[in-house]
């Protein structure tokens, strides 16, 4: 699979960076919805801080490591 995703031909038609952008956006959206529903009385600034903390690389790395996804 890795070879298929990294061949020169594939690089011309396929961008992992574009998928990463989409994935990051979906993750932020899902976390935002979850926080919005979980904390209905919190101010948007507080929700934004909670979201930033939840989707930062350090948090995602810790979660992946504890769940043995890495």
mmCIF file as Biopython writes it, N, C-alpha, C and O atoms, coordinates in Angstrom:
data_model
#
loop_
_atom_site.group_PDB
_atom_site.id
_atom_site.type_symbol
_atom_site.label_atom_id
_atom_site.label_alt_id
_atom_site.label_comp_id
_atom_site.label_asym_id
_atom_site.label_entity_id
_atom_site.label_seq_id
_atom_site.pdbx_PDB_ins_code
_atom_site.Cartn_x
_atom_site.Cartn_y
_atom_site.Cartn_z
_atom_site.occupancy
_atom_site.B_iso_or_equiv
_atom_site.auth_seq_id
_atom_site.auth_asym_id
_atom_site.pdbx_PDB_model_num
ATOM 1   N N  . UNK A ? 1  ? 0.834   -1.189 0.000   1.0 0.0 1  A 1 
ATOM 2   C CA . UNK A ? 1  ? 0.000   0.000  0.000   1.0 0.0 1  A 1 
ATOM 3   C C  . UNK A ? 1  ? 0.873   1.244  0.000   1.0 0.0 1  A 1 
ATOM 4   O O  . UNK A ? 1  ? 0.618   2.187  -0.749  1.0 0.0 1  A 1 
ATOM 5   N N  . UNK A ? 2  ? 1.910   1.246  0.845   1.0 0.0 2  A 1 
ATOM 6   C CA . UNK A ? 2  ? 2.784   2.417  0.915   1.0 0.0 2  A 1 
ATOM 7   C C  . UNK A ? 2  ? 3.411   2.697  -0.439  1.0 0.0 2  A 1 
ATOM 8   O O  . UNK A ? 2  ? 3.484   3.852  -0.860  1.0 0.0 2  A 1 
ATOM 9   N N  . UNK A ? 3  ? 3.860   1.667  -1.120  1.0 0.0 3  A 1 
ATOM 10  C CA . UNK A ? 3  ? 4.463   1.858  -2.437  1.0 0.0 3  A 1 
ATOM 11  C C  . UNK A ? 3  ? 3.449   2.433  -3.422  1.0 0.0 3  A 1 
ATOM 12  O O  . UNK A ? 3  ? 3.786   3.290  -4.239  1.0 0.0 3  A 1 
ATOM 13  N N  . UNK A ? 4  ? 2.219   1.965  -3.342  1.0 0.0 4  A 1 
ATOM 14  C CA . UNK A ? 4  ? 1.185   2.464  -4.245  1.0 0.0 4  A 1 
ATOM 15  C C  . UNK A ? 4  ? 0.897   3.940  -4.000  1.0 0.0 4  A 1 
ATOM 16  O O  . UNK A ? 4  ? 0.575   4.679  -4.931  1.0 0.0 4  A 1 
ATOM 17  N N  . UNK A ? 5  ? 1.011   4.362  -2.763  1.0 0.0 5  A 1 
ATOM 18  C CA . UNK A ? 5  ? 0.724   5.757  -2.435  1.0 0.0 5  A 1 
ATOM 19  C C  . UNK A ? 5  ? 1.904   6.685  -2.675  1.0 0.0 5  A 1 
ATOM 20  O O  . UNK A ? 5  ? 1.739   7.905  -2.680  1.0 0.0 5  A 1 
ATOM 21  N N  . UNK A ? 6  ? 3.088   6.128  -2.874  1.0 0.0 6  A 1 
ATOM 22  C CA . UNK A ? 6  ? 4.273   6.973  -2.990  1.0 0.0 6  A 1 
ATOM 23  C C  . UNK A ? 6  ? 4.961   6.884  -4.346  1.0 0.0 6  A 1 
ATOM 24  O O  . UNK A ? 6  ? 6.061   7.412  -4.508  1.0 0.0 6  A 1 
ATOM 25  N N  . UNK A ? 7  ? 4.349   6.238  -5.307  1.0 0.0 7  A 1 
ATOM 26  C CA . UNK A ? 7  ? 4.972   6.176  -6.622  1.0 0.0 7  A 1 
ATOM 27  C C  . UNK A ? 7  ? 4.895   7.534  -7.301  1.0 0.0 7  A 1 
ATOM 28  O O  . UNK A ? 7  ? 4.042   8.359  -6.972  1.0 0.0 7  A 1 
ATOM 29  N N  . UNK A ? 8  ? 5.793   7.757  -8.246  1.0 0.0 8  A 1 
ATOM 30  C CA . UNK A ? 8  ? 5.828   9.032  -8.957  1.0 0.0 8  A 1 
ATOM 31  C C  . UNK A ? 8  ? 4.498   9.291  -9.669  1.0 0.0 8  A 1 
ATOM 32  O O  . UNK A ? 8  ? 3.991   10.412 -9.644  1.0 0.0 8  A 1 
ATOM 33  N N  . UNK A ? 9  ? 3.947   8.286  -10.288 1.0 0.0 9  A 1 
ATOM 34  C CA . UNK A ? 9  ? 2.680   8.442  -11.015 1.0 0.0 9  A 1 
ATOM 35  C C  . UNK A ? 9  ? 1.560   8.847  -10.055 1.0 0.0 9  A 1 
ATOM 36  O O  . UNK A ? 9  ? 0.744   9.716  -10.361 1.0 0.0 9  A 1 
ATOM 37  N N  . UNK A ? 10 ? 1.540   8.208  -8.907  1.0 0.0 10 A 1 
ATOM 38  C CA . UNK A ? 10 ? 0.502   8.506  -7.923  1.0 0.0 10 A 1 
ATOM 39  C C  . UNK A ? 10 ? 0.634   9.937  -7.417  1.0 0.0 10 A 1 
ATOM 40  O O  . UNK A ? 10 ? -0.370  10.612 -7.190  1.0 0.0 10 A 1 
ATOM 41  N N  . UNK A ? 11 ? 1.847   10.393 -7.242  1.0 0.0 11 A 1 
ATOM 42  C CA . UNK A ? 11 ? 2.079   11.739 -6.717  1.0 0.0 11 A 1 
ATOM 43  C C  . UNK A ? 11 ? 1.521   12.807 -7.652  1.0 0.0 11 A 1 
ATOM 44  O O  . UNK A ? 11 ? 1.171   13.901 -7.209  1.0 0.0 11 A 1 
ATOM 45  N N  . UNK A ? 12 ? 1.437   12.497 -8.927  1.0 0.0 12 A 1 
ATOM 46  C CA . UNK A ? 12 ? 0.919   13.475 -9.879  1.0 0.0 12 A 1 
ATOM 47  C C  . UNK A ? 12 ? -0.587  13.665 -9.739  1.0 0.0 12 A 1 
ATOM 48  O O  . UNK A ? 12 ? -1.094  14.767 -9.946  1.0 0.0 12 A 1 
ATOM 49  N N  . UNK A ? 13 ? -1.303  12.600 -9.391  1.0 0.0 13 A 1 
ATOM 50  C CA . UNK A ? 13 ? -2.759  12.639 -9.377  1.0 0.0 13 A 1 
ATOM 51  C C  . UNK A ? 13 ? -3.369  12.631 -7.976  1.0 0.0 13 A 1 
ATOM 52  O O  . UNK A ? 13 ? -4.586  12.752 -7.834  1.0 0.0 13 A 1 
ATOM 53  N N  . UNK A ? 14 ? -2.554  12.494 -6.962  1.0 0.0 14 A 1 
ATOM 54  C CA . UNK A ? 14 ? -3.075  12.244 -5.627  1.0 0.0 14 A 1 
ATOM 55  C C  . UNK A ? 14 ? -2.256  13.034 -4.620  1.0 0.0 14 A 1 
ATOM 56  O O  . UNK A ? 14 ? -1.026  12.999 -4.663  1.0 0.0 14 A 1 
ATOM 57  N N  . UNK A ? 15 ? -2.906  13.733 -3.730  1.0 0.0 15 A 1 
ATOM 58  C CA . UNK A ? 15 ? -2.194  14.551 -2.760  1.0 0.0 15 A 1 
ATOM 59  C C  . UNK A ? 15 ? -2.589  14.160 -1.341  1.0 0.0 15 A 1 
ATOM 60  O O  . UNK A ? 15 ? -3.732  14.349 -0.927  1.0 0.0 15 A 1 
ATOM 61  N N  . UNK A ? 16 ? -1.637  13.619 -0.611  1.0 0.0 16 A 1 
ATOM 62  C CA . UNK A ? 16 ? -1.905  13.282 0.784   1.0 0.0 16 A 1 
ATOM 63  C C  . UNK A ? 16 ? -2.121  14.539 1.618   1.0 0.0 16 A 1 
ATOM 64  O O  . UNK A ? 16 ? -2.861  14.515 2.602   1.0 0.0 16 A 1 
ATOM 65  N N  . UNK A ? 17 ? -1.481  15.630 1.229   1.0 0.0 17 A 1 
ATOM 66  C CA . UNK A ? 17 ? -1.663  16.881 1.957   1.0 0.0 17 A 1 
ATOM 67  C C  . UNK A ? 17 ? -3.104  17.368 1.859   1.0 0.0 17 A 1 
ATOM 68  O O  . UNK A ? 17 ? -3.650  17.905 2.823   1.0 0.0 17 A 1 
ATOM 69  N N  . UNK A ? 18 ? -3.712  17.182 0.704   1.0 0.0 18 A 1 
ATOM 70  C CA . UNK A ? 18 ? -5.111  17.583 0.544   1.0 0.0 18 A 1 
ATOM 71  C C  . UNK A ? 18 ? -6.018  16.724 1.420   1.0 0.0 18 A 1 
ATOM 72  O O  . UNK A ? 18 ? -6.969  17.231 2.015   1.0 0.0 18 A 1 
ATOM 73  N N  . UNK A ? 19 ? -5.727  15.426 1.500   1.0 0.0 19 A 1 
ATOM 74  C CA . UNK A ? 19 ? -6.511  14.557 2.376   1.0 0.0 19 A 1 
ATOM 75  C C  . UNK A ? 19 ? -6.285  14.908 3.840   1.0 0.0 19 A 1 
ATOM 76  O O  . UNK A ? 19 ? -7.209  14.836 4.650   1.0 0.0 19 A 1 
ATOM 77  N N  . UNK A ? 20 ? -5.060  15.288 4.177   1.0 0.0 20 A 1 
ATOM 78  C CA . UNK A ? 20 ? -4.770  15.699 5.553   1.0 0.0 20 A 1 
ATOM 79  C C  . UNK A ? 20 ? -5.581  16.943 5.913   1.0 0.0 20 A 1 
ATOM 80  O O  . UNK A ? 20 ? -6.127  17.030 7.013   1.0 0.0 20 A 1 
ATOM 81  N N  . UNK A ? 21 ? -5.662  17.890 5.006   1.0 0.0 21 A 1 
ATOM 82  C CA . UNK A ? 21 ? -6.456  19.094 5.235   1.0 0.0 21 A 1 
ATOM 83  C C  . UNK A ? 21 ? -7.921  18.733 5.475   1.0 0.0 21 A 1 
ATOM 84  O O  . UNK A ? 21 ? -8.556  19.259 6.389   1.0 0.0 21 A 1 
ATOM 85  N N  . UNK A ? 22 ? -8.443  17.846 4.660   1.0 0.0 22 A 1 
ATOM 86  C CA . UNK A ? 22 ? -9.827  17.416 4.813   1.0 0.0 22 A 1 
ATOM 87  C C  . UNK A ? 22 ? -10.029 16.686 6.142   1.0 0.0 22 A 1 
ATOM 88  O O  . UNK A ? 22 ? -11.004 16.937 6.850   1.0 0.0 22 A 1 
ATOM 89  N N  . UNK A ? 23 ? -9.114  15.792 6.475   1.0 0.0 23 A 1 
ATOM 90  C CA . UNK A ? 23 ? -9.209  15.050 7.732   1.0 0.0 23 A 1 
ATOM 91  C C  . UNK A ? 23 ? -9.143  15.962 8.941   1.0 0.0 23 A 1 
ATOM 92  O O  . UNK A ? 23 ? -9.895  15.783 9.900   1.0 0.0 23 A 1 
ATOM 93  N N  . UNK A ? 24 ? -8.246  16.943 8.902   1.0 0.0 24 A 1 
ATOM 94  C CA . UNK A ? 24 ? -8.148  17.905 10.003  1.0 0.0 24 A 1 
ATOM 95  C C  . UNK A ? 24 ? -9.452  18.683 10.165  1.0 0.0 24 A 1 
ATOM 96  O O  . UNK A ? 24 ? -9.907  18.928 11.282  1.0 0.0 24 A 1 
ATOM 97  N N  . UNK A ? 25 ? -10.038 19.062 9.045   1.0 0.0 25 A 1 
ATOM 98  C CA . UNK A ? 25 ? -11.294 19.819 9.092   1.0 0.0 25 A 1 
ATOM 99  C C  . UNK A ? 25 ? -12.432 18.979 9.662   1.0 0.0 25 A 1 
ATOM 100 O O  . UNK A ? 25 ? -13.233 19.470 10.457  1.0 0.0 25 A 1 
ATOM 101 N N  . UNK A ? 26 ? -12.502 17.727 9.260   1.0 0.0 26 A 1 
ATOM 102 C CA . UNK A ? 26 ? -13.549 16.832 9.771   1.0 0.0 26 A 1 
ATOM 103 C C  . UNK A ? 26 ? -13.358 16.611 11.266  1.0 0.0 26 A 1 
ATOM 104 O O  . UNK A ? 26 ? -14.327 16.634 12.025  1.0 0.0 26 A 1 
ATOM 105 N N  . UNK A ? 27 ? -12.123 16.400 11.691  1.0 0.0 27 A 1 
ATOM 106 C CA . UNK A ? 27 ? -11.843 16.203 13.112  1.0 0.0 27 A 1 
ATOM 107 C C  . UNK A ? 27 ? -12.273 17.425 13.923  1.0 0.0 27 A 1 
ATOM 108 O O  . UNK A ? 27 ? -12.925 17.284 14.958  1.0 0.0 27 A 1 
ATOM 109 N N  . UNK A ? 28 ? -11.914 18.614 13.463  1.0 0.0 28 A 1 
ATOM 110 C CA . UNK A ? 28 ? -12.298 19.838 14.176  1.0 0.0 28 A 1 
ATOM 111 C C  . UNK A ? 28 ? -13.817 20.000 14.211  1.0 0.0 28 A 1 
ATOM 112 O O  . UNK A ? 28 ? -14.373 20.432 15.221  1.0 0.0 28 A 1 
ATOM 113 N N  . UNK A ? 29 ? -14.479 19.662 13.128  1.0 0.0 29 A 1 
ATOM 114 C CA . UNK A ? 29 ? -15.936 19.767 13.075  1.0 0.0 29 A 1 
ATOM 115 C C  . UNK A ? 29 ? -16.590 18.823 14.083  1.0 0.0 29 A 1 
ATOM 116 O O  . UNK A ? 29 ? -17.483 19.224 14.828  1.0 0.0 29 A 1 
ATOM 117 N N  . UNK A ? 30 ? -16.143 17.578 14.101  1.0 0.0 30 A 1 
ATOM 118 C CA . UNK A ? 30 ? -16.730 16.577 14.997  1.0 0.0 30 A 1 
ATOM 119 C C  . UNK A ? 30 ? -16.482 16.958 16.459  1.0 0.0 30 A 1 
ATOM 120 O O  . UNK A ? 30 ? -17.383 16.860 17.292  1.0 0.0 30 A 1 
ATOM 121 N N  . UNK A ? 31 ? -15.269 17.387 16.762  1.0 0.0 31 A 1 
ATOM 122 C CA . UNK A ? 31 ? -14.958 17.798 18.132  1.0 0.0 31 A 1 
ATOM 123 C C  . UNK A ? 31 ? -15.779 19.027 18.509  1.0 0.0 31 A 1 
ATOM 124 O O  . UNK A ? 31 ? -16.278 19.116 19.631  1.0 0.0 31 A 1 
ATOM 125 N N  . UNK A ? 32 ? -15.924 19.968 17.591  1.0 0.0 32 A 1 
ATOM 126 C CA . UNK A ? 32 ? -16.727 21.168 17.854  1.0 0.0 32 A 1 
ATOM 127 C C  . UNK A ? 32 ? -18.176 20.804 18.159  1.0 0.0 32 A 1 
ATOM 128 O O  . UNK A ? 32 ? -18.759 21.317 19.114  1.0 0.0 32 A 1 
ATOM 129 N N  . UNK A ? 33 ? -18.750 19.932 17.362  1.0 0.0 33 A 1 
ATOM 130 C CA . UNK A ? 33 ? -20.138 19.504 17.595  1.0 0.0 33 A 1 
ATOM 131 C C  . UNK A ? 33 ? -20.279 18.820 18.945  1.0 0.0 33 A 1 
ATOM 132 O O  . UNK A ? 33 ? -21.234 19.069 19.681  1.0 0.0 33 A 1 
ATOM 133 N N  . UNK A ? 34 ? -19.327 17.962 19.261  1.0 0.0 34 A 1 
ATOM 134 C CA . UNK A ? 34 ? -19.365 17.256 20.535  1.0 0.0 34 A 1 
ATOM 135 C C  . UNK A ? 34 ? -19.298 18.233 21.707  1.0 0.0 34 A 1 
ATOM 136 O O  . UNK A ? 34 ? -20.079 18.123 22.652  1.0 0.0 34 A 1 
ATOM 137 N N  . UNK A ? 35 ? -18.382 19.175 21.648  1.0 0.0 35 A 1 
ATOM 138 C CA . UNK A ? 35 ? -18.242 20.152 22.732  1.0 0.0 35 A 1 
ATOM 139 C C  . UNK A ? 35 ? -19.471 21.053 22.824  1.0 0.0 35 A 1 
ATOM 140 O O  . UNK A ? 35 ? -19.919 21.385 23.921  1.0 0.0 35 A 1 
ATOM 141 N N  . UNK A ? 36 ? -20.008 21.443 21.686  1.0 0.0 36 A 1 
ATOM 142 C CA . UNK A ? 36 ? -21.198 22.294 21.653  1.0 0.0 36 A 1 
ATOM 143 C C  . UNK A ? 36 ? -22.368 21.617 22.365  1.0 0.0 36 A 1 
ATOM 144 O O  . UNK A ? 36 ? -23.099 22.256 23.122  1.0 0.0 36 A 1 
ATOM 145 N N  . UNK A ? 37 ? -22.536 20.328 22.118  1.0 0.0 37 A 1 
ATOM 146 C CA . UNK A ? 37 ? -23.634 19.589 22.740  1.0 0.0 37 A 1 
ATOM 147 C C  . UNK A ? 37 ? -23.342 19.239 24.201  1.0 0.0 37 A 1 
ATOM 148 O O  . UNK A ? 37 ? -24.248 19.216 25.034  1.0 0.0 37 A 1 
ATOM 149 N N  . UNK A ? 38 ? -22.094 18.972 24.499  1.0 0.0 38 A 1 
ATOM 150 C CA . UNK A ? 38 ? -21.714 18.577 25.854  1.0 0.0 38 A 1 
ATOM 151 C C  . UNK A ? 38 ? -21.754 19.753 26.827  1.0 0.0 38 A 1 
ATOM 152 O O  . UNK A ? 38 ? -22.087 19.582 28.000  1.0 0.0 38 A 1 
ATOM 153 N N  . UNK A ? 39 ? -21.416 20.943 26.340  1.0 0.0 39 A 1 
ATOM 154 C CA . UNK A ? 39 ? -21.364 22.140 27.188  1.0 0.0 39 A 1 
ATOM 155 C C  . UNK A ? 39 ? -22.258 23.236 26.605  1.0 0.0 39 A 1 
ATOM 156 O O  . UNK A ? 39 ? -21.753 24.207 26.041  1.0 0.0 39 A 1 
ATOM 157 N N  . UNK A ? 40 ? -23.569 23.095 26.733  1.0 0.0 40 A 1 
ATOM 158 C CA . UNK A ? 40 ? -24.489 24.043 26.095  1.0 0.0 40 A 1 
ATOM 159 C C  . UNK A ? 40 ? -24.416 25.468 26.653  1.0 0.0 40 A 1 
ATOM 160 O O  . UNK A ? 40 ? -24.852 26.406 25.985  1.0 0.0 40 A 1 
ATOM 161 N N  . UNK A ? 41 ? -23.883 25.647 27.841  1.0 0.0 41 A 1 
ATOM 162 C CA . UNK A ? 41 ? -23.845 26.980 28.448  1.0 0.0 41 A 1 
ATOM 163 C C  . UNK A ? 41 ? -22.469 27.640 28.387  1.0 0.0 41 A 1 
ATOM 164 O O  . UNK A ? 41 ? -22.295 28.755 28.879  1.0 0.0 41 A 1 
ATOM 165 N N  . UNK A ? 42 ? -21.503 26.968 27.794  1.0 0.0 42 A 1 
ATOM 166 C CA . UNK A ? 42 ? -20.153 27.539 27.714  1.0 0.0 42 A 1 
ATOM 167 C C  . UNK A ? 42 ? -20.073 28.574 26.596  1.0 0.0 42 A 1 
ATOM 168 O O  . UNK A ? 42 ? -20.719 28.442 25.557  1.0 0.0 42 A 1 
ATOM 169 N N  . UNK A ? 43 ? -19.274 29.596 26.832  1.0 0.0 43 A 1 
ATOM 170 C CA . UNK A ? 43 ? -19.024 30.658 25.861  1.0 0.0 43 A 1 
ATOM 171 C C  . UNK A ? 43 ? -18.196 30.102 24.704  1.0 0.0 43 A 1 
ATOM 172 O O  . UNK A ? 43 ? -17.419 29.166 24.891  1.0 0.0 43 A 1 
ATOM 173 N N  . UNK A ? 44 ? -18.360 30.674 23.510  1.0 0.0 44 A 1 
ATOM 174 C CA . UNK A ? 44 ? -17.648 30.141 22.336  1.0 0.0 44 A 1 
ATOM 175 C C  . UNK A ? 44 ? -16.133 30.217 22.485  1.0 0.0 44 A 1 
ATOM 176 O O  . UNK A ? 44 ? -15.415 29.386 21.928  1.0 0.0 44 A 1 
ATOM 177 N N  . UNK A ? 45 ? -15.641 31.199 23.228  1.0 0.0 45 A 1 
ATOM 178 C CA . UNK A ? 45 ? -14.197 31.283 23.461  1.0 0.0 45 A 1 
ATOM 179 C C  . UNK A ? 45 ? -13.685 30.102 24.266  1.0 0.0 45 A 1 
ATOM 180 O O  . UNK A ? 45 ? -12.605 29.579 23.995  1.0 0.0 45 A 1 
ATOM 181 N N  . UNK A ? 46 ? -14.461 29.686 25.253  1.0 0.0 46 A 1 
ATOM 182 C CA . UNK A ? 46 ? -14.075 28.529 26.060  1.0 0.0 46 A 1 
ATOM 183 C C  . UNK A ? 46 ? -14.156 27.254 25.230  1.0 0.0 46 A 1 
ATOM 184 O O  . UNK A ? 46 ? -13.281 26.392 25.318  1.0 0.0 46 A 1 
ATOM 185 N N  . UNK A ? 47 ? -15.204 27.139 24.429  1.0 0.0 47 A 1 
ATOM 186 C CA . UNK A ? 47 ? -15.340 25.965 23.556  1.0 0.0 47 A 1 
ATOM 187 C C  . UNK A ? 47 ? -14.184 25.892 22.560  1.0 0.0 47 A 1 
ATOM 188 O O  . UNK A ? 47 ? -13.677 24.810 22.264  1.0 0.0 47 A 1 
ATOM 189 N N  . UNK A ? 48 ? -13.777 27.041 22.052  1.0 0.0 48 A 1 
ATOM 190 C CA . UNK A ? 48 ? -12.660 27.085 21.114  1.0 0.0 48 A 1 
ATOM 191 C C  . UNK A ? 48 ? -11.367 26.622 21.779  1.0 0.0 48 A 1 
ATOM 192 O O  . UNK A ? 48 ? -10.577 25.899 21.172  1.0 0.0 48 A 1 
ATOM 193 N N  . UNK A ? 49 ? -11.154 27.037 23.019  1.0 0.0 49 A 1 
ATOM 194 C CA . UNK A ? 49 ? -9.965  26.603 23.760  1.0 0.0 49 A 1 
ATOM 195 C C  . UNK A ? 49 ? -9.989  25.098 24.008  1.0 0.0 49 A 1 
ATOM 196 O O  . UNK A ? 49 ? -8.974  24.417 23.867  1.0 0.0 49 A 1 
ATOM 197 N N  . UNK A ? 50 ? -11.157 24.594 24.377  1.0 0.0 50 A 1 
ATOM 198 C CA . UNK A ? 50 ? -11.286 23.148 24.595  1.0 0.0 50 A 1 
ATOM 199 C C  . UNK A ? 50 ? -11.013 22.377 23.305  1.0 0.0 50 A 1 
ATOM 200 O O  . UNK A ? 50 ? -10.345 21.343 23.320  1.0 0.0 50 A 1 
ATOM 201 N N  . UNK A ? 51 ? -11.532 22.886 22.195  1.0 0.0 51 A 1 
ATOM 202 C CA . UNK A ? 51 ? -11.306 22.220 20.910  1.0 0.0 51 A 1 
ATOM 203 C C  . UNK A ? 51 ? -9.829  22.236 20.544  1.0 0.0 51 A 1 
ATOM 204 O O  . UNK A ? 51 ? -9.282  21.222 20.110  1.0 0.0 51 A 1 
ATOM 205 N N  . UNK A ? 52 ? -9.189  23.375 20.717  1.0 0.0 52 A 1 
ATOM 206 C CA . UNK A ? 52 ? -7.765  23.473 20.393  1.0 0.0 52 A 1 
ATOM 207 C C  . UNK A ? 52 ? -6.949  22.470 21.194  1.0 0.0 52 A 1 
ATOM 208 O O  . UNK A ? 52 ? -6.032  21.835 20.672  1.0 0.0 52 A 1 
ATOM 209 N N  . UNK A ? 53 ? -7.291  22.339 22.450  1.0 0.0 53 A 1 
ATOM 210 C CA . UNK A ? 53 ? -6.591  21.389 23.307  1.0 0.0 53 A 1 
ATOM 211 C C  . UNK A ? 53 ? -6.854  19.946 22.865  1.0 0.0 53 A 1 
ATOM 212 O O  . UNK A ? 53 ? -5.957  19.104 22.893  1.0 0.0 53 A 1 
ATOM 213 N N  . UNK A ? 54 ? -8.084  19.678 22.461  1.0 0.0 54 A 1 
ATOM 214 C CA . UNK A ? 54 ? -8.462  18.311 22.084  1.0 0.0 54 A 1 
ATOM 215 C C  . UNK A ? 54 ? -7.821  17.857 20.780  1.0 0.0 54 A 1 
ATOM 216 O O  . UNK A ? 54 ? -7.517  16.674 20.626  1.0 0.0 54 A 1 
ATOM 217 N N  . UNK A ? 55 ? -7.610  18.769 19.844  1.0 0.0 55 A 1 
ATOM 218 C CA . UNK A ? 55 ? -7.110  18.362 18.526  1.0 0.0 55 A 1 
ATOM 219 C C  . UNK A ? 55 ? -5.631  18.682 18.312  1.0 0.0 55 A 1 
ATOM 220 O O  . UNK A ? 55 ? -5.121  18.522 17.203  1.0 0.0 55 A 1 
ATOM 221 N N  . UNK A ? 56 ? -4.940  19.132 19.357  1.0 0.0 56 A 1 
ATOM 222 C CA . UNK A ? 56 ? -3.516  19.426 19.181  1.0 0.0 56 A 1 
ATOM 223 C C  . UNK A ? 56 ? -2.735  18.121 19.003  1.0 0.0 56 A 1 
ATOM 224 O O  . UNK A ? 56 ? -3.167  17.060 19.452  1.0 0.0 56 A 1 
ATOM 225 N N  . UNK A ? 57 ? -1.603  18.217 18.353  1.0 0.0 57 A 1 
ATOM 226 C CA . UNK A ? 57 ? -0.806  17.027 18.044  1.0 0.0 57 A 1 
ATOM 227 C C  . UNK A ? 57 ? -0.401  16.253 19.289  1.0 0.0 57 A 1 
ATOM 228 O O  . UNK A ? 57 ? -0.387  15.022 19.270  1.0 0.0 57 A 1 
ATOM 229 N N  . UNK A ? 58 ? -0.071  16.952 20.369  1.0 0.0 58 A 1 
ATOM 230 C CA . UNK A ? 58 ? 0.349   16.268 21.597  1.0 0.0 58 A 1 
ATOM 231 C C  . UNK A ? 58 ? -0.787  15.411 22.157  1.0 0.0 58 A 1 
ATOM 232 O O  . UNK A ? 58 ? -0.563  14.276 22.577  1.0 0.0 58 A 1 
ATOM 233 N N  . UNK A ? 59 ? -1.989  15.951 22.163  1.0 0.0 59 A 1 
ATOM 234 C CA . UNK A ? 59 ? -3.143  15.198 22.663  1.0 0.0 59 A 1 
ATOM 235 C C  . UNK A ? 59 ? -3.442  14.006 21.770  1.0 0.0 59 A 1 
ATOM 236 O O  . UNK A ? 59 ? -3.684  12.902 22.257  1.0 0.0 59 A 1 
ATOM 237 N N  . UNK A ? 60 ? -3.425  14.230 20.468  1.0 0.0 60 A 1 
ATOM 238 C CA . UNK A ? 60 ? -3.709  13.136 19.535  1.0 0.0 60 A 1 
ATOM 239 C C  . UNK A ? 60 ? -2.645  12.045 19.624  1.0 0.0 60 A 1 
ATOM 240 O O  . UNK A ? 60 ? -2.958  10.859 19.524  1.0 0.0 60 A 1 
ATOM 241 N N  . UNK A ? 61 ? -1.393  12.443 19.810  1.0 0.0 61 A 1 
ATOM 242 C CA . UNK A ? 61 ? -0.310  11.464 19.960  1.0 0.0 61 A 1 
ATOM 243 C C  . UNK A ? 61 ? -0.507  10.639 21.228  1.0 0.0 61 A 1 
ATOM 244 O O  . UNK A ? 61 ? -0.366  9.417  21.213  1.0 0.0 61 A 1 
ATOM 245 N N  . UNK A ? 62 ? -0.832  11.317 22.320  1.0 0.0 62 A 1 
ATOM 246 C CA . UNK A ? 62 ? -1.051  10.616 23.592  1.0 0.0 62 A 1 
ATOM 247 C C  . UNK A ? 62 ? -2.210  9.630  23.471  1.0 0.0 62 A 1 
ATOM 248 O O  . UNK A ? 62 ? -2.107  8.492  23.929  1.0 0.0 62 A 1 
ATOM 249 N N  . UNK A ? 63 ? -3.302  10.060 22.861  1.0 0.0 63 A 1 
ATOM 250 C CA . UNK A ? 63 ? -4.458  9.176  22.700  1.0 0.0 63 A 1 
ATOM 251 C C  . UNK A ? 63 ? -4.125  7.972  21.818  1.0 0.0 63 A 1 
ATOM 252 O O  . UNK A ? 63 ? -4.520  6.845  22.116  1.0 0.0 63 A 1 
ATOM 253 N N  . UNK A ? 64 ? -3.405  8.220  20.743  1.0 0.0 64 A 1 
ATOM 254 C CA . UNK A ? 64 ? -3.030  7.122  19.841  1.0 0.0 64 A 1 
ATOM 255 C C  . UNK A ? 64 ? -2.102  6.139  20.538  1.0 0.0 64 A 1 
ATOM 256 O O  . UNK A ? 64 ? -2.219  4.928  20.349  1.0 0.0 64 A 1 
ATOM 257 N N  . UNK A ? 65 ? -1.185  6.656  21.339  1.0 0.0 65 A 1 
ATOM 258 C CA . UNK A ? 65 ? -0.238  5.794  22.046  1.0 0.0 65 A 1 
ATOM 259 C C  . UNK A ? 65 ? -0.945  4.952  23.098  1.0 0.0 65 A 1 
ATOM 260 O O  . UNK A ? 65 ? -0.688  3.753  23.206  1.0 0.0 65 A 1 
ATOM 261 N N  . UNK A ? 66 ? -1.830  5.563  23.871  1.0 0.0 66 A 1 
ATOM 262 C CA . UNK A ? 66 ? -2.523  4.802  24.918  1.0 0.0 66 A 1 
ATOM 263 C C  . UNK A ? 66 ? -3.462  3.756  24.330  1.0 0.0 66 A 1 
ATOM 264 O O  . UNK A ? 66 ? -3.758  2.751  24.976  1.0 0.0 66 A 1 
ATOM 265 N N  . UNK A ? 67 ? -3.927  3.988  23.117  1.0 0.0 67 A 1 
ATOM 266 C CA . UNK A ? 67 ? -4.814  3.021  22.467  1.0 0.0 67 A 1 
ATOM 267 C C  . UNK A ? 67 ? -4.055  2.086  21.522  1.0 0.0 67 A 1 
ATOM 268 O O  . UNK A ? 67 ? -4.646  1.300  20.781  1.0 0.0 67 A 1 
ATOM 269 N N  . UNK A ? 68 ? -2.725  2.200  21.575  1.0 0.0 68 A 1 
ATOM 270 C CA . UNK A ? 68 ? -1.828  1.353  20.772  1.0 0.0 68 A 1 
ATOM 271 C C  . UNK A ? 68 ? -2.152  1.419  19.282  1.0 0.0 68 A 1 
ATOM 272 O O  . UNK A ? 68 ? -2.159  0.404  18.586  1.0 0.0 68 A 1 
ATOM 273 N N  . UNK A ? 69 ? -2.418  2.635  18.811  1.0 0.0 69 A 1 
ATOM 274 C CA . UNK A ? 69 ? -2.666  2.843  17.388  1.0 0.0 69 A 1 
ATOM 275 C C  . UNK A ? 69 ? -1.386  3.187  16.647  1.0 0.0 69 A 1 
ATOM 276 O O  . UNK A ? 69 ? -1.374  3.298  15.421  1.0 0.0 69 A 1 
ATOM 277 N N  . UNK A ? 70 ? -0.317  3.354  17.397  1.0 0.0 70 A 1 
ATOM 278 C CA . UNK A ? 70 ? 0.933   3.776  16.785  1.0 0.0 70 A 1 
ATOM 279 C C  . UNK A ? 70 ? 1.986   2.723  16.958  1.0 0.0 70 A 1 
ATOM 280 O O  . UNK A ? 70 ? 3.116   2.900  16.504  1.0 0.0 70 A 1 
#
